[in-house]
Amino acid sequence: MDRDRPQTIRGKFLRVTIPLIFLTVIGVFSAIELMTHKNALDRLHETLDGMIVTQSAALATPLWNLDYDQIQLSLEAVAANREIIAARIYGEHGAVMLEVGEETASEDDILLRRDVVHDAGAGPKTIGKLELIATPRHVWEQTRLRLLIAAIIAALAVSMEVAAALFALRHIVAQPLNRLLTSINKSKSGQGRERVEWRSTDELGQVISAFNDMQDQQAAYEQELRDARDTLERRVEERTAELLSATNEATRARGQLTAAIETISEGFSLYDKEDRLVICNSRYQQLLRPEVGASIEPGTHFEAIVRNAASQGLIADTDGRLDAWIEERLARHREPGEPHLQHRKDGRWILISERKTEEGGTVAVYADITELKQREEELAKKSHALEQLSNQLAKYLSPQVYESIFQGKQEVKVASSRKKLTVFFSDIADFTETADKLQSEDLTQLLNQYLTEMSQIALAHGATIDKYVGDAILIFFGDPETRGVKEDALACVRMAIAMRNKLEDLQWYWRESGIENPLRCRMGIHTDYCTVGNFGSEDRLDYTIIGGGVNTASRLESAASPGEILISYETYAQIRDQISCEEKGSIQVKGLAYPVATYSVLDSYDNLGQQRRRVREERRHVKLNLDLDAMTAEEQQEAVEVLTQALDLLAEPDEAPQSSRSEQASAGSR
């Protein structure tokens, strides 16, 4: 019952104010008293520290002289202080000599001890110990007294504050609220509105002022409402006449709209936001209700229309999934997107375009695109045939050339340019002898397998395959795509190593197939400027390379041993930091006035396991090629002896005997 009783502002104010004021006053006094109590304890400790220092010094002489009377008097004088409850003097060996005061002490008592030191001329010496036991009881008593006084003062302050607050609350808050409640009750009971008279600029004054303004506005609003009701009645009469006229106009407009959509060759329909048909033309009815004499009446739901069309077997996609198709069609109709095709069982194709109106309805246009679809299918067949033909023609071109032509990067015309390329030549050693031992069918299969495997490796490394000449292959790097001269050379040499490794794998397979002497390949690689492009006539072109660099690569291939990859110095300079090679000497190339230095490719340093320990230096009259990883321990010892003899020879004077030089040269030749 107490919870249902209305609570007054004064009651709420007192419940909050009294504890708050009381706790504040008590808190302030407690904080002040805590600091006062702490300061009193600190002063007590300082006093006791000074007292024990003074008394230990005063007792030094009596204790040295064993003057018990004087010691007794000193201890009693110390114990006369109200803070001291006991005093003891200990001898040099820790035994109690004299004791004054209480024998027991509590946990709160303070225990002080200090050595008694006496100087008899031989230096300071500890002759005993002074012990004082002090109590802080009088400090706590003073603290409790002050706290009691603070509580009394706090109670008086709370009482005065509450009395002042109640007086102010009654005259400042209660009177204006009572007047405001009286005015509200009169308004609720229908006795009329009464302004509240209270002149004040505080929050209550602002509330009362707002209440008076609200009442004035309410009265004005009621008057406006009465005036508006009279005006509304007049306008209803006027609008009724206008609506009748508009209805007649709408009837005429609907007839004109019906005539207009009948001229559209596509099927047209309009549905409202409830998916009920508003209007459609005859073409739409022919597509959805083709049976003779049938028609679609306005107000028919869209679901009923499409379900009827699907049930009659007009739609090709409904076989075995009638309900699923209807659900999909309703979803598309309710959330229109891009136009979609509908295949009819009679072979026709209908393009359906739908969109939402501002009122939430749906406009649909059904266009018969059967003829366009047939042309599209014919075009797709021709495109597929053209694609197949293009794929067949692509086999006669390098993939890079084929893509550059079909992507429009390269024109098909007689044109060329000079570029620095890395050229690769290879052929099969003793191929003529192998061909004579095989039947033409076996030879064809063997050669095609060899060329297929080599071509796959070449394409995997980004090579451009120029041509096949019998068993020979011409490949180059650097056009139509290039990764830079160095990377092109590295890719070419790595390709050659991969080809050599693949041939080693194929030799076992060929032996198992009955080939007595499996194929072994010679390879030559050279890096130089070449002319690359389309050569030929306006009617027939060949994408190839020409120039001295091609001839040099061919000569390197001819000079290589079966299974060997022979490269020129120009290529070696690009790849020597990653590929291990062995110098093979020089060859003479037709058309060149100077010999070509050659190097035999061993393998990449990665495949060899680690960077080779090799010293290769070439100076005038001095040439050193030292490969530690390729040498046995015995060969390394021989190299040490040869190099030692060479150093000794260099250290000798120029007039050394010729015979000695000959012996040393003979030893060095080993």
C-alpha positions in Angstrom: 0.0 0.0 0.0 2.9 2.4 0.8 4.2 1.9 -2.7 0.9 3.2 -4.2 0.9 6.3 -2.1 2.0 9.3 -4.1 5.5 10.6 -3.2 6.0 14.3 -2.5 9.0 16.3 -3.7 9.8 17.2 -0.1 10.0 13.5 0.9 12.2 12.7 -2.0 14.4 15.8 -1.3 14.8 14.8 2.4 15.7 11.1 1.5 18.5 12.4 -0.7 19.6 15.5 1.1 19.9 14.3 4.8 22.3 11.4 4.1 24.3 13.4 1.6 24.9 16.4 4.0 25.6 14.1 6.9 28.1 12.0 5.0 29.8 15.0 3.6 30.2 16.7 7.0 31.4 13.4 8.7 33.7 12.8 5.8 35.3 16.2 6.0 35.8 16.0 9.8 37.1 12.5 9.5 39.7 13.4 6.9 40.8 16.4 9.0 41.0 14.3 12.2 42.9 11.5 10.4 45.6 14.0 9.4 45.7 15.4 12.9 46.0 12.0 14.4 48.8 11.0 12.0 50.7 14.3 12.8 50.3 13.5 16.6 51.7 10.1 16.2 54.6 11.4 14.1 55.4 14.0 16.8 55.2 11.2 19.5 57.8 9.2 17.6 60.1 12.2 17.2 59.9 12.9 21.0 60.6 9.3 21.9 63.6 9.1 19.5 65.1 12.2 21.1 64.4 10.9 24.6 66.1 7.6 24.1 69.1 9.3 22.5 69.4 11.7 25.5 68.9 9.0 28.2 71.3 6.5 26.6 74.0 9.2 26.7 73.1 10.2 30.3 73.3 6.6 31.5 76.7 5.9 30.0 78.8 7.1 33.0 76.6 5.6 35.8 76.5 2.3 33.9 80.3 2.3 33.4 80.7 3.0 37.2 77.9 0.6 38.1 76.1 3.3 40.0 72.8 1.5 40.5 71.2 4.4 42.5 71.9 6.9 39.8 70.6 4.4 37.1 67.5 3.8 39.2 66.8 7.6 39.5 67.3 8.1 35.7 64.9 5.2 34.8 62.3 6.5 37.2 62.6 10.0 35.7 62.1 8.6 32.3 59.1 6.5 33.4 57.5 9.6 34.9 56.5 10.7 31.3 52.9 9.7 30.5 54.0 8.2 27.2 56.5 5.8 28.9 55.0 2.7 30.6 58.3 0.8 31.2 62.1 1.3 31.1 64.9 -1.3 31.3 68.6 -1.2 31.3 70.6 -4.2 30.1 74.2 -5.0 30.9 77.0 -5.7 28.6 76.1 -9.3 28.2 72.3 -8.8 27.7 71.1 -9.4 31.2 68.5 -7.0 32.7 70.1 -4.9 35.4 67.3 -2.6 36.4 63.6 -2.3 35.3 61.0 0.4 36.1 57.2 0.4 35.1 54.8 -2.3 33.7 56.2 -5.7 32.8 53.8 -6.5 29.9 53.1 -4.5 26.7 50.3 -4.5 24.2 50.5 -4.8 20.4 49.9 -1.0 20.0 52.8 0.0 22.3 56.0 1.4 20.9 59.3 -0.4 21.7 62.6 1.6 21.4 66.1 0.2 22.0 69.5 1.9 21.9 73.0 0.9 22.8 74.7 2.7 25.7 78.2 3.7 24.5 81.0 4.9 26.8 84.4 6.3 25.8 87.0 5.8 28.6 89.9 7.0 26.5 90.5 3.8 24.6 87.7 4.5 22.1 83.9 4.2 22.2 82.6 0.9 23.6 79.1 -0.6 24.0 78.6 -1.3 27.7 74.8 -2.0 27.7 71.4 -1.3 26.1 68.5 1.0 27.1 65.0 -0.2 26.3 61.9 2.1 26.5 58.2 1.0 26.0 55.8 3.8 25.1 52.1 3.9 24.6 50.0 6.1 22.2 46.8 5.8 24.3 46.6 9.5 25.1 46.8 10.2 21.3 43.9 7.9 20.6 41.8 9.4 23.5 42.3 12.9 22.1 41.3 11.6 18.6 38.1 9.9 19.9 37.1 13.1 21.7 37.6 15.2 18.6 35.5 12.7 16.6 32.7 12.9 19.1 32.7 16.7 18.8 32.7 16.4 15.0 29.7 14.1 15.0 27.7 16.5 17.2 28.7 19.4 14.9 27.7 17.3 11.9 24.3 16.6 13.4 23.7 20.3 14.1 24.8 21.2 10.6 22.5 18.6 9.0 19.5 19.8 11.1 20.2 23.5 10.1 20.6 22.6 6.5 17.5 20.5 6.3 15.4 23.2 8.0 16.7 25.8 5.6 16.1 23.5 2.6 12.5 22.7 3.7 11.8 26.4 4.1 13.2 27.2 0.7 11.4 24.2 -0.9 8.1 25.2 0.5 8.2 28.8 -0.8 10.2 28.2 -4.0 8.9 24.9 -5.3 5.7 23.8 -3.5 3.6 27.0 -4.2 4.1 27.1 -8.0 3.6 23.4 -8.4 0.3 23.5 -6.4 -0.9 26.3 -8.7 0.2 24.3 -11.8 -1.6 21.1 -10.6 -4.8 23.1 -9.8 -4.9 24.5 -13.4 -4.3 21.0 -14.9 -7.0 19.4 -12.8 -9.5 22.1 -13.9 -8.6 21.5 -17.5 -9.0 17.7 -17.1 -12.4 18.1 -15.5 -13.7 20.3 -18.2 -14.0 23.5 -16.1 -12.0 25.5 -18.7 -8.4 26.6 -19.0 -6.9 28.9 -16.4 -3.5 30.6 -16.6 -1.0 30.0 -13.8 0.2 33.3 -12.3 3.9 32.9 -11.2 6.6 35.4 -12.0 10.0 33.8 -11.9 12.8 33.2 -14.4 14.1 29.9 -12.9 13.3 26.5 -14.2 9.9 26.3 -12.6 9.0 29.7 -14.0 10.0 28.5 -17.4 7.9 25.4 -17.1 4.8 27.4 -16.0 5.4 29.9 -18.8 5.6 27.0 -21.3 2.4 25.6 -19.9 0.6 28.9 -20.3 1.8 29.2 -23.9 0.7 25.6 -24.6 -2.8 26.3 -23.3 -3.0 29.4 -25.6 -1.8 27.4 -28.6 -4.3 24.7 -27.8 -7.2 27.2 -27.7 -6.0 28.6 -31.0 -5.7 25.1 -32.5 -9.2 24.2 -31.5 -10.5 27.4 -33.1 -8.6 26.6 -36.3 -10.0 23.0 -36.2 -13.5 24.3 -36.1 -12.8 26.7 -39.0 -11.1 23.8 -41.0 -14.1 21.5 -40.5 -16.4 24.1 -42.0 -13.9 24.6 -44.9 -13.6 20.8 -45.4 -17.3 20.4 -45.8 -17.4 23.0 -48.6 -14.4 21.4 -50.3 -15.9 17.9 -50.2 -18.9 19.2 -52.1 -16.6 20.8 -54.7 -14.3 17.7 -55.0 -17.3 15.4 -55.4 -18.3 17.3 -58.5 -14.7 17.3 -59.8 -14.3 13.6 -59.2 -17.4 12.8 -61.2 -15.9 14.9 -64.1 -12.5 13.1 -63.7 -14.2 9.7 -63.8 -15.7 10.5 -67.1 -12.3 11.8 -68.3 -10.6 8.7 -67.1 -13.0 6.5 -69.0 -12.2 8.3 -72.2 -8.5 8.2 -71.5 -8.6 4.4 -70.8 -10.3 3.9 -74.2 -7.5 5.9 -75.9 -4.8 3.9 -74.0 -6.4 0.6 -75.0 -6.4 1.8 -78.7 -2.7 2.9 -78.4 -1.4 -0.4 -76.9 -3.2 -2.4 -79.5 -1.0 -0.8 -82.1 2.1 -2.3 -80.4 3.5 -5.4 -82.1 4.8 -6.8 -78.8 2.7 -8.2 -76.0 2.0 -5.5 -73.4 0.6 -5.8 -69.9 0.2 -3.7 -66.7 -0.3 -5.2 -63.2 -1.0 -3.3 -60.0 0.9 -3.7 -56.7 -1.4 -6.7 -55.8 -0.3 -8.5 -59.1 -3.8 -8.1 -60.6 -4.0 -7.4 -64.3 -5.0 -3.8 -65.1 -4.7 -3.7 -68.9 -3.2 -5.7 -71.7 -3.3 -5.8 -75.5 -4.5 -8.6 -77.8 -0.9 -9.7 -78.6 -0.3 -10.4 -74.9 -3.5 -12.5 -74.8 -2.4 -14.4 -77.9 0.9 -15.3 -76.2 -0.6 -16.3 -72.8 -4.1 -17.6 -73.9 -3.8 -18.8 -77.6 -6.9 -20.9 -77.5 -9.7 -19.7 -79.7 -12.2 -17.5 -78.0 -10.2 -17.3 -74.8 -9.4 -13.9 -73.1 -7.8 -12.6 -70.0 -10.0 -10.4 -67.9 -8.7 -7.4 -65.9 -8.3 -8.2 -62.3 -6.9 -11.7 -62.9 -3.9 -12.5 -60.8 -0.6 -13.0 -62.5 0.0 -16.4 -60.9 -3.3 -17.7 -62.3 -2.3 -16.5 -65.8 1.1 -18.1 -65.9 -0.1 -21.3 -64.2 -2.7 -21.7 -66.9 -0.1 -21.1 -69.7 2.3 -23.6 -68.2 -0.5 -26.2 -67.6 -1.5 -26.0 -71.3 2.1 -26.9 -72.3 3.1 -23.6 -73.9 6.4 -23.4 -72.1 9.3 -25.8 -73.0 11.1 -25.6 -69.6 8.1 -26.9 -67.5 8.4 -30.6 -68.4 8.6 -32.5 -65.1 9.0 -29.4 -63.0 5.8 -27.4 -63.4 5.6 -26.1 -59.8 9.3 -25.2 -59.6 9.1 -23.3 -62.9 6.0 -21.3 -61.7 7.9 -20.4 -58.4 10.9 -19.2 -60.5 8.6 -17.2 -62.8 6.8 -15.5 -59.9 10.1 -14.6 -58.3 11.3 -12.9 -61.5 8.1 -11.1 -61.9 8.1 -9.7 -58.3 11.8 -8.7 -58.4 12.4 -7.7 -62.1 15.9 -7.7 -63.3 17.5 -8.0 -66.7 15.3 -9.2 -69.6 15.1 -13.0 -69.9 14.3 -15.5 -72.6 11.4 -17.9 -72.6 11.5 -20.9 -74.9 8.1 -22.1 -76.2 7.3 -25.6 -77.2 6.4 -24.5 -80.7 10.0 -23.4 -81.2 9.4 -19.7 -80.6 11.7 -17.6 -78.4 10.0 -14.8 -76.3 12.1 -12.0 -74.8 10.4 -10.8 -71.6 11.2 -7.4 -70.2 9.6 -6.3 -66.9 10.1 -3.3 -64.5 8.4 -1.9 -61.5 6.3 1.2 -61.6 6.4 4.0 -59.0 3.1 2.7 -57.5 4.5 -0.8 -57.0 2.9 -2.4 -60.1 4.7 -4.2 -62.9 4.9 -3.3 -66.6 5.8 -6.2 -69.0 6.7 -6.4 -72.7 6.8 -9.7 -74.5 8.7 -9.6 -77.8 8.9 -12.5 -80.2 12.6 -12.8 -81.2 12.5 -16.3 -82.8 13.9 -15.0 -86.1 16.7 -13.2 -84.3 17.5 -16.3 -82.2 17.7 -18.4 -85.3 20.2 -16.0 -86.9 22.2 -16.0 -83.6 22.4 -19.8 -83.6 23.6 -19.8 -87.3 26.2 -17.2 -86.4 27.3 -19.3 -83.4 27.8 -22.3 -85.6 29.8 -20.3 -88.1 31.9 -18.8 -85.2 32.5 -22.3 -83.8 33.7 -23.5 -87.2 35.9 -20.4 -87.6 37.4 -21.1 -84.1 38.1 -24.7 -85.0 39.8 -23.5 -88.2 41.8 -20.9 -86.3 43.0 -23.5 -83.8 44.1 -25.7 -86.7 46.0 -22.8 -88.3 47.6 -22.0 -84.9 49.5 -25.2 -85.1 51.5 -23.8 -88.0 52.5 -20.7 -86.0 54.4 -20.1 -82.8 52.0 -19.4 -79.9 53.5 -16.0 -79.4 53.2 -15.0 -83.0 49.6 -16.4 -83.2 48.5 -14.4 -80.1 50.2 -11.2 -81.3 48.4 -11.4 -84.6 44.9 -12.3 -83.2 45.2 -9.7 -80.5 46.1 -7.0 -83.0 49.6 -6.4 -81.6 51.3 -7.3 -85.0 50.2 -6.6 -88.5 50.4 -9.3 -91.1 52.5 -7.6 -93.7 56.1 -7.7 -95.0 58.1 -6.0 -92.2 61.2 -6.7 -90.1 63.4 -5.2 -87.4 66.8 -5.8 -85.8 66.9 -7.1 -82.3 69.4 -8.8 -80.1 68.2 -12.4 -79.9 69.4 -15.7 -78.5 69.3 -18.3 -81.3 69.1 -22.1 -80.7 69.9 -24.8 -83.3 69.6 -28.5 -82.7 69.7 -31.7 -84.8 69.9 -35.4 -84.2 73.4 -37.0 -84.5 73.6 -39.8 -87.1 70.0 -39.4 -87.9 70.5 -40.7 -91.5 71.9 -44.0 -90.2 69.0 -44.3 -87.7 66.4 -43.5 -90.5 67.8 -46.2 -92.8 67.3 -48.8 -90.0 63.6 -48.0 -89.4 60.4 -48.3 -91.3 58.8 -45.1 -92.4 55.9 -45.5 -90.0 58.3 -46.1 -87.0 60.5 -43.2 -88.1 57.6 -40.9 -88.4 56.4 -41.9 -84.9 59.9 -41.5 -83.4 60.5 -38.1 -85.0 57.1 -36.7 -84.1 57.6 -37.9 -80.5 61.0 -36.2 -80.4 59.7 -33.0 -81.9 56.7 -32.9 -79.6 58.7 -33.4 -76.4 61.2 -30.7 -77.4 58.5 -28.3 -78.5 56.7 -28.6 -75.2 59.9 -27.8 -73.3 60.6 -24.9 -75.6 57.1 -23.4 -75.1 57.3 -23.9 -71.3 60.5 -21.7 -71.3 58.9 -19.0 -73.5 60.7 -19.8 -76.7 59.6 -18.8 -80.2 59.8 -21.9 -82.5 60.9 -20.7 -85.9 60.7 -23.9 -87.9 61.4 -27.7 -88.1 63.9 -28.7 -90.9 63.7 -32.5 -90.9 65.2 -33.5 -87.6 66.6 -30.0 -86.9 64.9 -27.3 -84.8 65.4 -23.5 -85.1 64.3 -21.6 -81.9 65.0 -18.1 -80.7 64.3 -15.9 -77.7 63.6 -12.1 -77.6 60.7 -11.7 -80.1 57.8 -11.1 -80.2 58.1 -11.1 -76.4 61.4 -10.4 -74.4 62.4 -10.4 -70.8 65.7 -8.7 -71.5 68.9 -10.0 -73.2 70.3 -11.7 -70.0 67.0 -13.4 -69.1 66.4 -14.5 -72.7 69.8 -16.1 -72.8 69.3 -17.8 -69.4 65.9 -19.1 -70.5 67.4 -20.5 -73.7 70.3 -22.3 -72.0 67.9 -23.7 -69.3 65.7 -24.9 -72.1 68.6 -26.7 -73.7 69.6 -28.4 -70.4 65.9 -29.5 -70.0 65.9 -30.9 -73.5 69.2 -32.8 -72.9 67.8 -34.3 -69.6 64.5 -35.2 -71.4 66.4 -37.0 -74.1 68.3 -39.1 -71.5 64.9 -40.1 -70.1 63.6 -41.0 -73.5 66.6 -43.2 -74.4 65.5 -45.9 -72.1 62.0 -45.8 -73.6 63.4 -46.0 -77.1 65.6 -48.9 -76.3 62.6 -50.8 -74.8 60.8 -50.0 -78.1 63.5 -51.8 -80.1 65.6 -48.9 -81.3 69.2 -50.0 -81.2 70.8 -46.6 -81.1 68.5 -44.1 -79.4 68.5 -40.5 -80.6 71.3 -38.1 -79.3 71.1 -34.4 -80.0 73.6 -31.7 -80.7 72.7 -28.2 -79.7 74.3 -24.8 -80.4 73.4 -21.4 -78.9 74.5 -17.9 -79.8 73.4 -14.4 -78.8 73.7 -11.6 -81.4 71.7 -9.0 -83.4 69.4 -10.6 -86.0 66.8 -9.4 -88.4 63.4 -10.7 -87.3 60.0 -10.3 -88.9 57.7 -11.3 -91.8 59.5 -12.3 -95.0 58.0 -13.4 -98.2 55.4 -12.0 -100.7 52.1 -10.2 -100.3 50.4 -13.6 -100.8 52.4 -15.8 -98.4 54.6 -14.8 -95.4 57.0 -16.5 -93.1 57.8 -15.2 -89.7 61.5 -16.0 -89.2 65.0 -14.6 -88.4 68.0 -14.1 -90.7 71.6 -12.8 -90.2 75.0 -13.8 -89.1 73.9 -14.7 -85.6 71.7 -17.5 -87.1 74.7 -18.9 -89.1 76.9 -18.8 -86.0 74.3 -20.8 -83.9 74.2 -23.4 -86.8 78.0 -23.7 -86.9 78.1 -24.2 -83.0 75.5 -27.0 -83.3 77.6 -28.7 -86.1 80.7 -28.4 -83.9 79.1 -29.9 -80.8 79.4 -33.5 -79.9 76.3 -35.7 -79.5 74.6 -34.8 -76.2 76.6 -31.6 -75.9 75.3 -28.0 -75.6 77.9 -25.6 -77.3 77.5 -21.9 -76.7 79.4 -18.8 -77.9 81.2 -16.3 -75.6 78.4 -13.8 -76.2 75.9 -16.2 -74.6 78.4 -17.4 -71.9 78.9 -13.8 -70.8 75.1 -13.5 -70.0 74.7 -16.8 -68.1 78.1 -17.6 -66.5 77.0 -16.4 -63.0 74.2 -19.1 -62.9 75.3 -21.8 -65.4 78.4 -23.9 -65.1 80.3 -24.1 -68.4 83.6 -25.5 -69.6 85.8 -23.7 -72.2 86.2 -25.8 -75.4 88.4 -23.6 -77.6 87.5 -21.6 -80.8 85.9 -22.5 -84.1 86.0 -20.7 -87.4 82.7 -19.6 -88.8 82.2 -19.0 -92.5 81.7 -15.3 -93.2 83.5 -14.2 -90.0 87.2 -13.1 -90.1 87.8 -14.1 -86.5 87.4 -17.4 -84.6 84.4 -17.9 -82.2 85.2 -18.9 -78.6 83.0 -21.8 -77.5 81.9 -23.2 -74.1 80.3 -26.5 -73.3 77.3 -26.2 -70.9 77.6 -28.5 -67.9 74.5 -27.6 -65.7 73.1 -24.8 -63.6 74.8 -24.2 -60.2 71.4 -24.9 -58.5 71.3 -28.4 -60.1 75.0 -29.0 -59.2 74.1 -28.5 -55.5 76.2 -25.4 -54.7 78.3 -22.6 -56.2 81.3 -24.2 -57.7 84.7 -23.4 -56.3 86.5 -22.2 -59.4 89.3 -19.8 -60.3 89.3 -18.6 -63.8 91.7 -15.8 -64.8 93.2 -14.8 -68.1 96.0 -12.3 -68.6 98.6 -11.7 -71.2 100.9 -14.8 -71.2 99.0 -16.1 -68.2 95.9 -18.4 -68.2 94.5 -20.2 -65.2 91.4 -22.4 -65.1 91.1 -24.2 -61.8 87.9 -26.1 -60.9 88.2 -27.5 -57.4 84.8 -29.2 -57.3 85.7 -31.3 -60.5 89.1 -32.4 -59.2 89.9 -35.5 -57.2 92.2 -35.3 -54.1 95.1 -36.7 -56.2 94.5 -34.1 -58.9 94.3 -31.3 -56.3 97.7 -32.4 -54.9 99.2 -32.4 -58.4 97.8 -28.9 -58.9 99.5 -27.8 -55.7 102.8 -29.2 -57.0 102.4 -27.5 -60.4 101.5 -24.1 -58.9 104.4 -24.4 -56.4 106.9 -25.1 -59.2 105.4 -22.1 -61.2 105.9 -19.8 -58.2 109.5 -21.0 -57.8 110.1 -20.5 -61.5 108.7 -16.9 -61.3 110.9 -16.2 -58.2 114.2 -17.3 -60.0 116.4 -14.7 -61.8 116.1 -14.3 -65.6 119.5 -16.0 -66.3 118.3 -19.3 -64.9 119.6 -22.3 -66.9 117.5 -23.2 -69.9 117.5 -26.9 -68.8 116.0 -26.1 -65.5 113.2 -24.2 -67.1 112.6 -27.2 -69.5 112.4 -29.6 -66.5 110.0 -27.3 -64.7 107.9 -26.8 -67.8 107.7 -30.6 -68.3 106.6 -31.1 -64.7 104.0 -28.4 -65.1 102.5 -30.0 -68.2 101.4 -32.9 -66.0 
